């Protein structure tokens, strides 16, 4: 979170991009403290050095960085899916039509309802094939195999989000999945999911907290709007979510 004493984010304090690697973070920190002589032992201001140290401590720790990134996406408790200026950029869920537009970035397309199962959006790469259509086709052809219910996934809550959030699935089907994450996702939030096996765009039907040891995690139900299988695994997927 941003300090009342300094309105800049930790990324801005270190002069790096939000998707910077750990090597870039370390290099920037050492440069500021040593080469730019911001360390108190080298004549730097104590309060400024403390802010830089705090920024580095958070961003150099993957778990703390994930929580911090979530605080930037949900400023003041607002839901994900908002642009950086706080303005909603996407159409409401009720207006989405996979036959006419990408349901994640809203880019129109002219492929109609009969686009191929592996069709993707030219703008954001999201799948275009309607999940309901794939369910009907696969039920007859028995082309989709039972998938491991626990998959590591990356998910995005808005278009042009630089870095996705980490999550894992619990019980995945052709209609949707349960997503477990450390991010509190609001209900009816549009999400894009990516994994080695399946890619999808859907919306959350609910999101509830639960305790996992000393941590709080969130379980979100996701109903698919569009769906694409990146790797065939044979058989039918359970229709239960």
C-alpha positions in Angstrom: 0.0 0.0 0.0 1.0 3.6 -0.5 2.4 5.4 2.5 0.8 8.6 3.8 4.3 10.0 3.9 5.0 9.1 0.2 2.2 8.7 -2.3 4.3 6.7 -4.7 3.9 2.9 -5.1 6.8 0.6 -4.1 7.5 0.2 -7.9 7.7 3.9 -8.3 10.0 4.3 -5.3 12.4 1.8 -6.8 12.0 3.2 -10.3 10.9 -0.1 -11.9 8.0 -1.5 -13.9 5.3 -3.5 -12.2 6.3 -6.6 -14.1 10.0 -6.2 -13.2 12.0 -9.4 -12.5 13.6 -10.1 -9.2 17.0 -9.4 -10.7 15.8 -5.9 -11.8 14.4 -5.2 -8.4 17.7 -6.2 -6.7 19.8 -4.1 -9.2 17.6 -1.0 -8.7 17.7 -1.4 -4.9 21.5 -1.7 -4.8 22.0 1.1 -7.2 19.9 3.5 -5.1 21.5 2.5 -1.8 25.1 2.3 -3.0 25.7 4.2 -6.3 23.2 6.9 -5.5 24.3 7.0 -1.9 20.8 6.8 -0.4 22.0 4.6 2.5 22.3 6.5 5.8 25.9 5.4 6.2 26.7 7.1 2.9 24.9 10.3 3.8 21.4 9.4 2.7 18.2 10.5 4.5 17.1 8.0 7.1 13.3 8.2 6.4 13.8 7.8 2.6 16.1 4.8 3.1 13.5 3.2 5.4 10.9 3.6 2.6 13.2 2.1 0.0 14.1 -0.8 2.4 10.4 -1.5 2.9 9.7 -1.4 -0.8 12.5 -3.9 -1.4 11.4 -6.2 1.4 8.0 -6.5 -0.1 8.8 -6.7 -3.8 11.7 -9.2 -3.3 9.4 -11.6 -1.5 7.1 -13.4 -4.0 4.2 -14.0 -1.5 4.4 -10.4 -0.1 4.6 -9.0 -3.6 1.5 -11.0 -4.7 -0.5 -9.5 -1.8 0.9 -6.0 -2.5 0.0 -6.3 -6.2 -3.6 -7.3 -5.2 -3.8 -4.1 -3.1 -3.0 -2.1 -6.2 -5.6 -3.8 -8.3 -8.2 -3.4 -5.5 -7.5 0.1 -4.2 -9.7 1.0 -1.3 -11.5 -2.3 -1.5 -12.9 -1.7 -5.0 -13.4 -4.8 -7.2 -11.1 -6.0 -9.9 -11.7 -5.3 -13.5 -11.3 -1.6 -13.1 -8.8 0.3 -15.2 -6.0 2.2 -13.5 -8.0 5.4 -13.4 -10.9 3.6 -11.7 -13.2 3.6 -14.7 -14.8 0.4 -15.9 -13.7 -0.3 -19.5 -15.7 -3.4 -20.3 -19.3 -4.0 -21.3 -21.6 -5.5 -18.6 -21.9 -9.2 -18.6 -25.5 -9.2 -19.9 -24.3 -7.5 -23.1 -21.7 -10.1 -24.0 -22.2 -12.2 -27.1 -19.4 -14.7 -28.0 -20.7 -14.8 -31.6 -20.0 -11.1 -32.1 -17.2 -10.1 -29.8 -14.3 -11.3 -27.5 -16.0 -11.6 -24.1 -12.8 -10.5 -22.3 -11.5 -7.4 -24.2 -14.8 -6.6 -26.1 -13.0 -6.6 -29.5 -15.7 -7.3 -32.2 -15.1 -10.2 -34.6 -16.9 -11.5 -37.7 -16.5 -15.2 -37.2 -20.0 -15.8 -35.9 -21.2 -18.5 -33.6 -19.5 -21.2 -35.7 -15.9 -20.2 -35.0 -13.4 -23.1 -34.5 -12.9 -24.6 -31.1 -9.3 -23.3 -31.0 -10.2 -19.8 -32.3 -8.6 -17.0 -30.3 -9.1 -13.2 -30.2 -6.6 -11.3 -32.4 -6.3 -8.6 -29.7 -5.9 -10.3 -26.4 -5.6 -14.0 -27.3 -8.7 -15.1 -25.3 -10.7 -18.1 -26.6 -13.7 -17.3 -28.8 -15.6 -20.6 -28.9 -18.7 -20.4 -26.7 -18.5 -22.8 -23.8 -22.2 -23.9 -24.2 -21.5 -24.8 -27.8 -18.4 -26.8 -26.9 -20.4 -28.7 -24.2 -23.0 -29.8 -26.8 -20.4 -30.8 -29.4 -18.2 -32.7 -26.9 -21.1 -34.6 -25.4 -21.7 -36.3 -28.8 -18.1 -36.8 -29.9 -16.7 -37.7 -26.4 -13.7 -35.7 -27.4 -12.8 -34.2 -24.0 -11.2 -36.4 -21.3 -11.6 -36.2 -17.6 -9.2 -33.5 -16.4 -7.2 -33.4 -13.2 -9.3 -31.4 -10.9 -6.4 -29.5 -9.5 -4.6 -27.3 -12.0 -2.2 -24.4 -11.5 -3.7 -21.4 -13.4 -3.0 -17.8 -14.1 -6.0 -15.5 -14.2 -6.6 -11.9 -15.2 -9.4 -9.6 -14.0 -9.1 -6.9 -16.7 -7.8 -6.3 -20.2 -4.2 -5.0 -20.4 -3.4 -6.3 -16.9 0.4 -6.7 -17.0 0.8 -9.5 -14.6 -1.7 -12.3 -13.9 -2.6 -13.6 -10.5 -1.9 -17.2 -9.3 -4.5 -19.7 -8.4 -5.4 -23.3 -8.5 -8.6 -25.1 -9.5 -10.8 -27.5 -7.5 -13.2 -29.5 -9.6 -13.2 -28.3 -13.2 -15.8 -29.2 -15.9 -17.0 -28.0 -19.3 -19.3 -25.6 -17.5 -16.9 -24.0 -15.1 -14.6 -24.5 -12.2 -13.8 -23.6 -8.6 -10.9 -21.3 -8.3 -8.8 -21.0 -5.2 -6.7 -17.9 -4.8 -5.4 -15.4 -2.3 -7.3 -12.7 -4.1 -10.8 -11.6 -3.0 -12.7 -11.5 -6.3 -16.0 -9.7 -6.4 -19.1 -11.5 -7.6 -20.0 -11.2 -11.4 -16.4 -10.3 -12.1 -15.2 -11.2 -15.6 -12.0 -13.3 -15.6 -9.6 -14.8 -18.1 -7.9 -18.1 -17.1 -4.8 -19.7 -18.6 -3.2 -23.1 -17.9 -1.3 -25.7 -19.8 -4.5 -27.6 -20.6 -7.4 -25.2 -20.6 -8.0 -21.5 -21.4 -11.3 -19.8 -20.6 -13.1 -16.6 -20.1 -15.9 -16.6 -17.5 -17.4 -14.7 -14.7 -17.5 -15.4 -10.9 -20.8 -16.6 -9.4 -19.5 -16.3 -5.8 -16.4 -15.8 -3.8 -16.1 -16.9 -0.2 -13.2 -16.8 2.3 -11.8 -19.9 4.1 -8.9 -20.5 6.4 -6.0 -22.6 5.3 -3.7 -22.9 8.3 -2.9 -19.3 9.4 -3.7 -17.9 6.0 -7.0 -16.8 4.4 -7.7 -18.0 0.9 -10.7 -17.4 -1.3 -12.8 -19.9 -3.3 -14.6 -18.5 -6.3 -17.0 -20.2 -8.6 -16.4 -19.4 -12.2 -18.9 -20.0 -15.0 -17.4 -20.3 -18.4 -18.4 -18.0 -21.3 -15.8 -19.2 -23.8 -13.5 -22.2 -23.6 -10.5 -23.7 -25.4 -8.5 -26.8 -24.6 -4.8 -26.2 -25.3 -4.0 -29.9 -24.9 -6.3 -32.9 -25.6 -6.5 -35.4 -22.7 -9.3 -37.6 -24.0 -12.7 -38.8 -22.4 -15.5 -36.8 -21.0 -15.3 -34.1 -18.3 -17.8 -34.3 -15.5 -20.6 -31.8 -16.1 -20.5 -30.9 -12.3 -18.9 -27.7 -11.1 
